[in-house]
Amino acid sequence: MRDTSVASAEHNSIPGYEKLDRRIFVRGGELHEADPDALAEFIADIVEVESPVHVQEVSRRITEAAFVTRTGSRIRAVIEASVNRAVESDKVVLRGAFLWQPGMTEPLLRDRSELPDASRKLDFVASEEVAVAVERAVGNSYGIARQDAGPAALRLLGFGRTSRAASSKVEQAIEMLLANGRLIAKDDELILANS
């Protein structure tokens, strides 16, 4: 059994999730009238700080920055158009439901424990970042029982409970890491391939 003070110290070495905290003012004052090119620049700024970031979180950052509390169909349409402009102009890369910085191949591991509840959803964590958390959990333990890898990885991401959906997402990450040779399964234990 591992010393909990060691586990706590390892967790503390993980940076907290950093959100872009900036206000935007739209000419005319209505977000649904915003220029998609101008919002595409703001989206690129969000992605620069938060990559990879879920599209829904990007939408939340925009509405919060513009002091908008309700998001109707016109606002959703302008945000979607702005995301498309940011992607088309190569300011960001869209992979599934996540926006990435161009050229970024592997995400940083970030602790989400201090985020507001609305943002603390495992669905808002890219599979690639879950895989990084699994690798870190396995590496920190110098090998770990497969059933313990999920809860350990989720703690590193700042999630205290392990739901069935969370377990499934972590298991997919484990399978991906095994398939690409970054992890090795030995009996019922996972070890890093390069250890």
TORNU-338056 format. One line per field, with one value per residue (C-alpha): residue in one letter; x, y, z. Coordinates in Angstrom, 3 decimals, padded with zeros to 6 digits, always signed. Layout:
residu [a,...]
X [X,...]
Y [Y,...]
Z [Z,...]
REM end
This chain:
residu [m,r,d,t,s,v,a,s,a,e,h,n,s,i,p,g,y,e,k,l,d,r,r,i,f,v,r,g,g,e,l,h,e,a,d,p,d,a,l,a,e,f,i,a,d,i,v,e,v,e,s,p,v,h,v,q,e,v,s,r,r,i,t,e,a,a,f,v,t,r,t,g,s,r,i,r,a,v,i,e,a,s,v,n,r,a,v,e,s,d,k,v,v,l,r,g,a,f,l,w,q,p,g,m,t,e,p,l,l,r,d,r,s,e,l,p,d,a,s,r,k,l,d,f,v,a,s,e,e,v,a,v,a,v,e,r,a,v,g,n,s,y,g,i,a,r,q,d,a,g,p,a,a,l,r,l,l,g,f,g,r,t,s,r,a,a,s,s,k,v,e,q,a,i,e,m,l,l,a,n,g,r,l,i,a,k,d,d,e,l,i,l,a,n,s]
X [+000.000,+001.290,+001.980,-000.891,+001.469,+003.403,+000.183,-000.900,+002.448,+002.214,-001.298,-000.164,+002.461,-000.323,-001.265,-004.816,-006.958,-006.442,-009.405,-009.162,-010.755,-011.337,-014.289,-015.403,-017.581,-019.545,-020.198,-023.882,-023.960,-025.702,-023.671,-025.809,-024.692,-020.989,-018.551,-017.588,-014.029,-013.596,-015.025,-012.718,-009.779,-011.239,-011.734,-008.069,-007.158,-009.302,-007.711,-004.215,-004.827,-007.118,-006.188,-007.670,-010.998,-014.506,-016.570,-019.288,-016.736,-015.607,-019.219,-019.488,-016.320,-017.721,-021.105,-019.517,-017.063,-019.929,-022.045,-024.722,-026.774,-029.074,-027.911,-030.551,-030.413,-028.983,-026.112,-025.407,-025.371,-022.842,-020.617,-020.768,-019.904,-017.028,-015.675,-015.862,-013.949,-011.283,-010.881,-010.934,-008.293,-006.067,-006.182,-007.401,-007.816,-011.095,-010.748,-014.115,-015.765,-012.464,-010.516,-006.725,-003.840,-002.354,+000.671,-000.297,-000.180,-000.282,-002.181,-000.980,-002.472,-004.623,-006.387,-010.031,-010.945,-011.272,-013.515,-017.200,-019.530,-020.805,-017.262,-016.301,-017.550,-015.407,-017.111,-015.217,-011.873,-010.309,-009.608,-005.961,-005.770,-007.442,-004.734,-002.024,-003.619,-003.642,+000.021,+000.921,-001.045,+000.699,+004.101,+003.598,+002.859,+005.612,+002.816,-000.757,-003.591,-005.833,-008.916,-006.995,-005.736,-009.074,-009.712,-006.053,-006.189,-009.478,-008.038,-005.162,-007.717,-009.502,-012.481,-013.231,-015.898,-015.763,-019.031,-019.770,-019.364,-016.036,-014.813,-015.771,-013.855,-010.772,-011.013,-011.076,-007.915,-006.253,-007.171,-005.777,-002.516,-002.195,-002.912,-000.301,+002.298,+002.591,+001.307,+001.864,-000.553,+001.258,-001.151,-003.683,-001.172,-000.437,+003.124,+004.678,+006.219,+009.406,+010.086]
Y [+000.000,+003.435,+006.181,+008.694,+011.618,+010.551,+010.288,+013.717,+015.262,+013.750,+015.151,+018.603,+018.654,+018.690,+022.225,+023.364,+023.808,+027.387,+029.208,+032.282,+035.023,+037.957,+040.147,+040.936,+043.774,+043.321,+046.281,+047.029,+045.119,+041.966,+038.768,+037.322,+040.296,+039.685,+039.437,+035.740,+036.714,+038.734,+035.896,+033.452,+035.450,+035.215,+031.463,+031.145,+032.956,+030.537,+027.536,+028.926,+028.845,+025.799,+023.380,+020.851,+022.391,+021.099,+023.185,+023.568,+025.055,+027.469,+028.531,+029.024,+031.183,+033.376,+033.898,+034.557,+037.007,+038.885,+038.907,+036.772,+034.545,+032.901,+031.268,+031.225,+029.828,+033.043,+033.133,+029.436,+030.051,+032.899,+030.871,+027.874,+030.120,+031.594,+028.147,+027.197,+030.379,+029.652,+026.116,+027.216,+029.866,+027.306,+029.243,+026.051,+022.377,+020.539,+016.893,+015.418,+017.851,+019.428,+022.421,+022.102,+024.440,+023.767,+021.502,+020.229,+016.445,+015.582,+017.533,+018.596,+016.821,+019.318,+019.148,+020.208,+020.017,+023.819,+024.304,+025.146,+022.137,+022.982,+022.550,+019.514,+016.821,+014.030,+014.559,+017.863,+016.036,+014.894,+011.169,+012.018,+013.799,+010.850,+008.659,+010.980,+010.654,+006.852,+006.817,+009.102,+006.932,+003.788,+005.479,+006.935,+003.455,+001.689,-000.546,-000.711,-003.216,-002.578,-001.980,+000.675,+002.589,+004.263,+005.738,+006.851,+008.559,+010.259,+011.612,+013.126,+014.879,+016.206,+013.851,+012.166,+009.669,+006.945,+006.556,+003.826,+006.338,+007.525,+003.942,+003.295,+006.361,+005.369,+001.788,+003.081,+005.074,+001.972,-000.067,+002.669,+002.795,-000.989,-001.033,+001.597,-000.039,+002.669,+000.331,-003.367,-005.678,-008.241,-010.582,-008.111,-005.265,-002.367,-001.131,+001.520,+000.085,+002.119,+001.126]
Z [+000.000,-000.919,+001.587,+001.250,+001.842,-001.260,-003.283,-002.043,-002.977,-006.462,-006.883,-005.744,-008.495,-011.083,-012.113,-011.661,-014.741,-015.899,-017.428,-019.617,-017.559,-019.854,-020.686,-024.205,-025.357,-028.546,-030.789,-030.442,-027.177,-028.427,-028.607,-031.391,-033.555,-032.934,-035.812,-036.170,-037.169,-033.959,-031.874,-033.704,-032.328,-028.829,-029.295,-030.282,-027.037,-025.018,-026.726,-026.172,-022.406,-022.091,-024.903,-025.316,-024.375,-025.054,-027.468,-024.813,-022.426,-025.138,-025.558,-021.794,-021.756,-024.531,-022.890,-019.490,-021.046,-022.713,-019.516,-021.182,-018.885,-021.452,-024.642,-027.337,-030.854,-032.364,-029.877,-030.402,-034.168,-033.962,-031.615,-033.959,-036.925,-034.934,-034.038,-037.722,-038.664,-036.055,-037.445,-041.115,-040.468,-038.668,-035.387,-033.669,-034.502,-033.927,-032.814,-031.963,-029.545,-028.452,-029.681,-029.617,-030.253,-033.676,-033.304,-029.848,-029.844,-026.153,-023.523,-020.119,-017.139,-015.209,-011.852,-012.179,-008.491,-008.170,-011.215,-010.760,-010.840,-014.336,-015.689,-013.587,-015.949,-017.286,-020.656,-020.785,-020.515,-023.778,-024.009,-024.620,-021.252,-019.523,-021.088,-019.719,-016.259,-016.543,-017.553,-014.643,-012.182,-013.450,-013.400,-009.907,-008.606,-010.553,-011.764,-010.533,-010.429,-013.399,-011.240,-009.251,-012.287,-012.995,-009.548,-009.312,-012.722,-011.898,-008.626,-010.599,-012.812,-009.724,-009.646,-006.333,-007.338,-009.937,-011.831,-014.351,-017.210,-015.766,-015.408,-019.021,-020.274,-018.271,-019.510,-023.105,-022.348,-020.885,-023.965,-026.232,-024.234,-024.358,-028.109,-028.923,-026.671,-024.016,-021.290,-020.738,-018.936,-016.826,-015.054,-013.587,-013.286,-015.614,-016.071,-018.269,-021.407,-020.992,-017.361]
REM end
